[in-house]
Amino acid sequence: MSGPDELRNNGVVKNGETKRGTPQEELATGERSTRNRVARSILDHGPSTVAELAGRLGLTQAAVRRHLDALAADGVVEAREQRVYGARTRGRPAKAFALTDCGRDAFDQSYDKLAADALGWIAETSGEEAVAAFARARIAAQAEAYRAAIDAAEPGARTKALAKALTADGYAATARSAPGPRRGEQLCQHHCPVAHVAEQYPQLCEAETEFFSSLLGTHVQRLATIAHGDEVCTTYIPRSGRTAPRTTPSASASKAGRNPA
């Protein structure tokens, strides 16, 4: 039976080189490649229905269901009831398929234990405030590219510009209008490369939220995080309201222990 490792290995490999296999092997490789595309689409766009996946990938719904069944059997995806905003329509809501923790891990080239051990040592030797300072310094090291993307965008397109910059760094981010009566946008990060470490050290999420507020010049609100068991990291960004000063990340990094806005 295939497993999550197939998401990392799409070809028939021997001695470091891809070789041409038998027709049966090539068919199996093509099946794995399509299955990986299905899993990757869920990673990039969040929990998705069969119809949404079929539309994005140019496949029939029957083919998508077959690949989802195989991924579910391997523990890579799981079916969940689709969240409905506003009034429900008649009939049962379509099921949405989301990546499991096992499925997310297949996309990670992570050094989670090393990172967690390092932060544990910092906390033990220098205190929790030092962990917060490290989290802000980590964000500050990446700040220049993000700020350039934001500054180059029109005011109404800054959230989308931030989402694009985050996607380039592996966060599979999207921006959309906030559902319901809220006047604002939601920044959704469908993947988090440091989610397992952030479970133990929420200072990483707090520093990121503070950084978003600084970049966008407004107070933002974190609604959900993958590190806390949610399907996606979601940040609410109001279109109007009290404006926060756009501080430099290096200045924020020096304020160890200060709670984020």
HELIX and SHEET records of a PDB file:
HELIX    1   1 PRO A    4  LEU A    7  5                                   4    
HELIX    2   2 PRO A   23  HIS A   45  1                                  23    
HELIX    3   3 VAL A   50  LEU A   57  1                                   8    
HELIX    4   4 GLN A   61  ALA A   73  1                                  13    
HELIX    5   5 ASP A  101  ASP A  105  1                                   5    
HELIX    6   6 ASP A  112  SER A  126  1                                  15    
HELIX    7   7 GLU A  128  ALA A  141  1                                  14    
HELIX    8   8 ALA A  143  ALA A  152  1                                  10    
HELIX    9   9 PRO A  155  ALA A  157  5                                   3    
HELIX   10  10 ARG A  158  ALA A  168  1                                  11    
HELIX   11  11 ALA A  195  GLN A  200  1                                   6    
HELIX   12  12 GLN A  203  LEU A  216  1                                  14    
HELIX   13  13 ILE A  226  HIS A  228  5                                   3    
HELIX   14  14 PRO A  249  ALA A  253  1                                   5    
SHEET    1   A 2 VAL A  13  LYS A  14  0                                        
SHEET    2   A 2 GLU A  17  THR A  18 -1                                        
SHEET    1   B 2 VAL A  77  GLU A  81  0                                        
SHEET    2   B 2 LYS A  95  LEU A  99 -1                                        
SHEET    1   C 4 ALA A 173  SER A 177  0                                        
SHEET    2   C 4 GLY A 184  GLN A 189 -1                                        
SHEET    3   C 4 CYS A 233  PRO A 238 -1                                        
SHEET    4   C 4 GLN A 221  ALA A 224 -1                                        
END                                                                             
